[in-house]
Every structure is written in structure tokens, then in C-alpha cells.
Amino acid sequence: MKKLSIFAVAFAAMVFAACGGNKSGNTVETNDSIKSFEQEQIEASIKMHVDSLASEIGKLKQLPVMQASNGTIKLTKEELQVKPTYLLAPAVAENATTLAEKYRMLAALQVDAQTAKLYEMPTDEYDKAITKLATDINDPSFKAIEDDAPIAEATEALYNAMNENGRINYFWQIAAASLVEQLYLVNQNTEKFLAAFDDEAAANSTFRIVLILDALDRLSEYDPDIKPVADALAPLDVLNATTVAELKTQLTEAKDKIDAARQSLMK
């Protein structure tokens, strides 16, 4: 966790400065060693916790939205004639400038590309935008993903690879953006999309929020890129469904919150 180490050092330095230092060279060295040890323990504790959260996410099944192109959700001929206008345009990828924004945009566009396929819309522009973002990001961790599997569906294998490459904080950016985009899409046509959900899928969708929020909250103290993502998702803690019926009601009631989260992550 490269970023955690950087912020831990900075935090230790600020604490020492605030205390005014110590005139005894031996005492300073001892105090610094203690602070360093304490910070290492904090980092290790957070690392162990987010490892556990990622493992839990890895056990969850894909949400039906991400399985749409495999026939999980089927549209009638009449439904196919009405193309969705709520998908992100591939061109918005150009708006992503920071690395964190590119990770989030990549995840969201992959979710939308899946939905475009469902509606038998051309996806060439999505493919180009996604490829360019992946190239710009240049994360070797992506090699851990199975062929044709969407990076938007965060898996434990991806987490482990990003951990090895010092990018696990970005894993949570991907997971957050993907989930928010999926919830947003489901809310556009709950009758059709939720028809493919069972109670387990409904519970999984909101359990993801719990896991992601927990990780974001713990990491936000050290990573300034994580803090706005944690703030954007915080209002979604009202989603705690255990059945499809509950999820439908909660999505309707939280529509504005989901829209706001999506706008915040994709701005």
C-alpha cells in the first residue's frame, strides 16, 4: 500500500512537529521509532481489514446487470426499438484527467457497454474509449482478469494483483464506480432489470455498498483521492435490501441519492 506508507510518514512528521520536537537526540530517536511502529500497526490493521472486505466481494455473484449480454435479461422486439438515452456517451472518457477519474470512468463505461449490447446498440465507440482508458492507466494488474471479463466487476483476483502492484486504493475506486453505475441503470427500468434479480442478488447488491463504504472510510484518512468517493457513496447506506421487493422500493426512494453519487463520480 504505497499511498498508505507515504501518508503515514507525513502524519508522523506532523505529529512530531506539533509536539515541538525534543532536545534529547536519543529520546527523539526513540519517539520516532515508537511513532513509526504505531503507524505500521495502523497500516497493517487497515490492510488486513480491506483484504477481508475484498475477499467478501470476491465471493459475491455478478449482478444481473453485468450478465445482461449473456441472456440474463431479455428484451422484446418492441423494447429493443426504444434505445436508452441515459447511458454515458463514450466521449465522456475525455473528461477524465486524473488517474482516479480514469479508473472510475473505465468501470462505468464497461457497465454501460454491457447495457448497450443488451439493446443491440453499436459498441465500437465504447470499445475504443475503454481501450484508451486502459492504455492511459497502464495497470499491469488488468492481466489478472479473465479474457472478456469486465474490469467493472471487481474480483478478488484483480484485488490481489492491484495489491501486488501497489494500486489497491484504485480497486475501491473501480468497485464504487461500477456499483453506482449498475444501481443507476437498474433504476431507469426497474420492471425489466429487477425481473432478473432474485432475493440473493438483491441482498448482494446492497451488501456490496456496505463493504465498499467500509473500505472507503478506512482508506480516506490516508488517500485524498478516496475521500470524495467515500463522501459520494455515504448517502447510499440507506440501501439495505434483503429481497427484490425491498430493493425496488429502496431504489425508488434513493433515486436522487444515486443520481447525485453518479454525477459526483463521473464529473
C-alpha positions in Angstrom: 0.0 0.0 0.0 2.3 2.7 -1.3 0.0 5.6 -0.6 -0.6 4.5 3.0 3.1 4.5 3.6 3.5 8.0 2.2 0.7 9.4 4.3 1.8 7.6 7.4 5.3 9.2 7.1 3.7 12.6 6.6 1.4 12.1 9.5 4.2 11.1 11.8 6.2 14.1 10.8 3.2 16.4 11.6 2.7 14.9 15.0 6.4 15.4 15.8 6.4 19.0 14.6 3.2 19.7 16.7 4.9 18.4 19.8 7.8 20.8 19.2 10.4 18.1 18.9 12.7 17.1 21.7 16.1 18.4 22.5 17.5 15.0 23.5 18.8 13.2 20.5 18.4 9.7 22.0 14.8 10.5 23.1 13.9 11.8 19.6 15.2 8.7 18.0 13.2 6.5 20.5 10.0 8.5 20.0 10.3 8.4 16.2 10.8 4.7 16.4 7.7 4.3 18.5 5.6 6.5 16.2 6.9 4.6 13.2 5.9 1.3 14.9 2.5 2.7 15.8 1.9 3.8 12.2 3.0 0.5 10.9 0.5 -1.2 13.2 -2.3 1.2 11.9 -1.4 0.5 8.3 -1.3 -3.3 8.9 -4.7 -3.2 10.6 -6.3 -1.3 7.8 -4.6 -3.5 5.2 -5.9 -6.6 6.9 -9.4 -5.2 7.1 -9.6 -4.2 3.4 -8.1 -7.5 2.4 -11.0 -9.2 4.2 -13.6 -6.8 2.6 -12.2 -7.6 -0.9 -12.4 -11.3 -0.1 -16.1 -10.9 0.7 -16.7 -9.0 -2.5 -15.0 -11.8 -4.4 -17.5 -14.3 -3.1 -20.5 -12.4 -4.4 -22.1 -13.3 -7.7 -22.2 -10.9 -10.6 -25.3 -8.7 -10.5 -27.7 -9.5 -13.4 -26.9 -6.1 -15.0 -23.4 -7.3 -15.7 -24.7 -10.6 -17.1 -27.2 -8.9 -19.4 -25.4 -9.6 -22.6 -25.4 -13.3 -21.7 -29.1 -13.6 -21.8 -29.9 -13.0 -18.1 -32.1 -10.1 -19.2 -34.0 -10.4 -22.4 -35.7 -7.6 -24.3 -38.7 -7.9 -26.6 -38.6 -6.6 -30.2 -40.7 -3.6 -29.0 -38.3 -2.9 -26.2 -35.3 -3.1 -28.5 -36.8 -0.3 -30.6 -36.5 2.2 -27.7 -32.8 2.8 -27.1 -31.7 4.1 -23.7 -30.7 7.7 -23.6 -29.4 7.5 -20.0 -26.1 5.8 -20.8 -22.8 7.7 -20.6 -21.6 8.7 -24.0 -18.2 7.1 -24.8 -16.8 10.6 -25.5 -17.1 11.5 -21.7 -13.9 9.4 -21.3 -12.0 12.5 -22.4 -13.2 14.3 -19.3 -11.3 12.0 -17.0 -7.9 13.6 -16.4 -6.6 12.2 -13.1 -5.7 8.6 -12.6 -8.5 8.1 -10.1 -11.0 9.6 -12.6 -9.8 7.3 -15.3 -10.2 4.2 -13.2 -13.8 5.2 -12.3 -14.7 6.1 -15.9 -13.3 2.8 -17.2 -15.5 0.9 -14.7 -18.7 2.9 -15.5 -18.2 2.7 -19.3 -17.9 -1.0 -19.1 -21.2 -1.3 -17.3 -22.8 0.9 -19.9 -21.2 -1.0 -22.8 -22.9 -4.2 -21.4 -26.2 -2.4 -21.4 -25.6 -1.1 -24.9 -25.1 -4.7 -26.1 -28.3 -5.7 -24.4 -30.2 -3.1 -26.5 -28.2 -4.2 -29.6 -26.6 -0.8 -29.9 -23.2 -0.4 -31.6 -20.4 -0.6 -29.1 -17.4 0.3 -31.2 -17.0 3.7 -29.6 -17.3 2.2 -26.2 -14.6 -0.3 -27.0 -12.3 2.5 -28.3 -12.9 4.6 -25.2 -12.4 1.7 -22.8 -9.2 0.6 -24.6 -7.8 4.1 -24.5 -8.5 4.5 -20.8 -6.9 1.1 -20.0 -3.9 2.2 -22.0 -3.6 5.5 -20.2 -4.0 3.8 -16.8 -1.3 1.2 -17.8 -2.1 -1.1 -14.8 -0.4 -4.5 -15.2 -3.0 -5.8 -12.7 -5.5 -5.9 -15.5 -3.7 -9.0 -16.8 -5.2 -10.9 -13.9 -8.7 -10.6 -15.4 -10.0 -13.5 -17.4 -10.4 -12.9 -21.1 -13.5 -10.8 -22.0 -14.4 -10.4 -18.3 -15.3 -6.8 -17.5 -12.9 -5.0 -15.1 -16.0 -3.2 -13.8 -16.9 -6.4 -11.9 -14.2 -6.2 -9.3 -12.9 -9.6 -8.3 -10.5 -10.9 -5.6 -8.0 -11.9 -8.3 -8.0 -8.3 -9.5 -7.6 -7.0 -5.9 -4.7 -9.3 -5.3 -3.0 -8.2 -8.5 -3.6 -4.5 -7.7 -2.3 -5.1 -4.2 1.0 -6.6 -5.6 1.3 -3.6 -7.9 0.7 -1.0 -5.2 -2.7 0.1 -6.6 -5.3 -1.4 -4.2 -6.7 2.0 -3.4 -7.8 2.2 -7.0 -9.5 -1.1 -6.7 -12.1 0.6 -4.5 -12.5 3.4 -7.0 -13.4 0.8 -9.6 -15.7 -1.1 -7.3 -17.5 2.1 -6.2 -18.0 3.5 -9.8 -19.2 0.1 -11.1 -21.7 -0.4 -8.4 -23.1 3.1 -8.6 -23.5 2.8 -12.4 -25.3 -0.5 -12.0 -27.7 0.9 -9.4 -28.3 3.9 -11.7 -29.1 1.7 -14.7 -31.4 -0.6 -12.7 -33.3 2.5 -11.5 -34.0 3.6 -15.1 -36.1 0.5 -15.8 -36.8 -1.4 -12.6 -39.5 -3.6 -14.0 -37.2 -5.0 -16.6 -33.9 -5.1 -14.8 -35.2 -6.3 -11.4 -37.1 -9.1 -13.1 -33.7 -10.8 -13.5 -32.9 -10.4 -9.8 -33.6 -13.0 -7.1 -33.5 -12.1 -3.4 -29.9 -13.2 -3.1 -28.9 -10.8 -5.9 -30.9 -8.0 -4.3 -29.1 -8.6 -1.0 -25.7 -8.9 -2.7 -26.2 -5.5 -4.4 -26.7 -3.7 -1.1 -24.1 -5.8 0.8 -21.6 -4.5 -1.8 -22.4 -1.0 -0.6 -21.6 -1.9 3.0 -18.3 -3.5 2.0 -17.2 -0.7 -0.3 -18.2 2.1 2.1 -16.3 0.4 4.9 -13.1 0.2 2.8 -13.5 3.8 1.6 -14.0 5.1 5.1 -10.9 3.4 6.4 -8.7 4.5 3.4 -10.0 8.0 3.1 -7.9 9.2 6.1 -4.8 8.5 4.1 -5.7 8.9 0.4 -7.2 12.3 -0.7 -8.5 10.7 -3.9 -10.6 8.3 -1.9 -12.3 10.9 0.4 -14.6 12.4 -2.3 -15.6 8.9 -3.4 -16.5 8.0 0.2 -18.5 11.2 0.6 -20.4 10.5 -2.7 -21.3 7.0 -1.6 -22.1 7.7 2.0 -25.8 8.6 1.3 -26.3 5.2 -0.3 -26.1 3.5 3.1 -29.9 3.7 3.2 -30.0 0.8 0.8 -30.1 -2.4 2.9 -32.5 -4.7 1.0 -32.7 -8.4 1.6 -35.4 -9.1 -1.0 -36.2 -7.9 -4.5 -39.4 -6.1 -3.3 -37.3 -4.2 -0.7 -34.7 -3.3 -3.3 -37.3 -1.9 -5.7 -38.8 0.3 -3.0 -35.4 1.5 -1.7 -34.1 2.3 -5.2 -37.1 4.4 -5.9 -36.7 6.3 -2.6 -33.0 6.7 -3.1 -33.2 7.8 -6.8 -31.9 11.3 -6.2 -29.1 10.0 -4.0 -28.0 7.5 -6.6 -28.1 10.2 -9.3 -26.0 12.5 -7.2 -23.4 9.8 -6.5 -23.2 9.0 -10.2 -22.8 12.7 -11.1 -20.1 13.2 -8.4 -18.1 10.1 -9.5 -18.3 10.8 -13.2 -17.9 14.6 -13.3 
